[in-house]
């Protein structure tokens, strides 16, 4: 997952995220939120400088398990 997130965020290198809304997909809310939390932890491993101070929120989105939608909001300069 870390490798995938690193590749997906490569175009934003050098920027700092302010907050991230992550919607983990799963048939049940608890599993979706748990997956979203796992994704958010992996973001910090994939890009520590980008997500060091970011506020993250874990949400659920119905669907098949194992995917997530992310909304990343960056600080403006």
Backbone torsions as a table, in degrees:
resi	resn	phi	psi	omega
1	UNK	NA	-40.0	-179.1
2	UNK	-59.3	-43.1	179.5
3	UNK	-63.2	-42.1	179.1
4	UNK	-64.7	-42.0	179.8
5	UNK	-68.5	-36.8	177.4
6	UNK	-61.6	-44.1	179.4
7	UNK	-66.6	-41.2	-177.4
8	UNK	-68.4	-25.5	-178.5
9	UNK	-104.0	5.3	-176.1
10	UNK	-56.6	-38.4	-177.6
11	UNK	-68.5	-12.2	179.5
12	UNK	-103.4	9.7	-178.4
13	UNK	-54.5	137.0	-179.0
14	UNK	94.1	-8.1	178.9
15	UNK	-100.7	162.2	178.8
16	UNK	-118.6	126.9	179.0
17	UNK	-78.9	136.2	175.8
18	UNK	-87.9	-50.0	175.0
19	UNK	-152.5	158.1	-175.8
20	UNK	-134.2	128.0	172.9
21	UNK	-105.2	120.1	-176.5
22	UNK	-119.1	126.1	-177.9
23	UNK	-111.7	102.1	178.8
24	UNK	-80.8	130.7	-179.8
25	UNK	-90.4	133.8	178.4
26	UNK	-170.3	157.9	178.2
27	UNK	-63.8	-29.7	-177.1
28	UNK	-118.0	145.9	-177.7
29	UNK	-57.3	-44.2	-177.8
30	UNK	-60.1	-43.2	179.7
31	UNK	-68.4	-37.5	178.6
32	UNK	-66.2	-42.4	178.1
33	UNK	-67.5	-37.9	178.2
34	UNK	-63.5	-40.8	178.1
35	UNK	-66.7	-40.2	177.2
36	UNK	-60.2	-40.9	178.0
37	UNK	-63.1	-40.0	177.9
38	UNK	-63.4	-41.6	177.9
39	UNK	-62.6	-44.8	-178.7
40	UNK	-64.0	-37.7	175.4
41	UNK	-64.4	-38.7	-179.9
42	UNK	-69.4	-29.5	176.4
43	UNK	-59.0	-42.2	-179.3
44	UNK	-67.1	-29.0	176.2
45	UNK	-78.6	-37.8	-177.8
46	UNK	-70.4	-41.3	-176.7
47	UNK	-141.2	74.6	-176.5
48	UNK	-57.2	-39.0	-178.8
49	UNK	-69.7	-32.9	-176.9
50	UNK	-75.6	-35.3	-172.7
51	UNK	-113.9	12.8	-174.6
52	UNK	-56.9	-43.1	-177.5
53	UNK	-109.1	9.3	-176.2
54	UNK	-70.6	138.3	170.5
55	UNK	-85.9	131.2	-179.9
56	UNK	-119.4	149.8	176.4
57	UNK	-132.6	137.0	-176.5
58	UNK	-103.9	121.2	179.6
59	UNK	-126.0	169.2	179.7
60	UNK	-114.0	142.0	172.9
61	UNK	-136.1	122.4	-177.9
62	UNK	-57.9	150.9	178.9
63	UNK	145.0	-170.9	178.1
64	UNK	-69.1	144.5	-179.4
65	UNK	-69.2	152.7	170.8
66	UNK	102.3	6.7	175.3
67	UNK	-132.6	163.4	179.8
68	UNK	-148.8	150.2	172.5
69	UNK	-109.7	133.4	-178.7
70	UNK	-119.4	138.9	170.4
71	UNK	-116.8	111.5	-177.7
72	UNK	-107.9	123.9	179.3
73	UNK	-111.4	121.1	-176.7
74	UNK	-98.6	154.4	170.3
75	UNK	-65.2	144.8	174.5
76	UNK	-98.4	156.1	-178.8
77	UNK	-115.5	NA	NA
